[in-house]
């Protein structure tokens, strides 16, 4: 089997552009938690996809936006 470089088995290499301040905060948080940046991002994306909304964003009540 061909080697995949640094990509762990069962993972897919993805590339994204993020805000510089967010990237810095991610690096700091990863160091503080002793985790990889990838594991933090993967957990956050999984949460958003499972819950259908970003972390910390409250569910909106659609009835309050209806016209009378």
Secondary structure by P-SEA (a helix, b strand, c coil): ccccccccccbbbbbbcccaaaaaaaaaaaaaacccaaaaaaaaaaaaaaaccccccccccccccccc
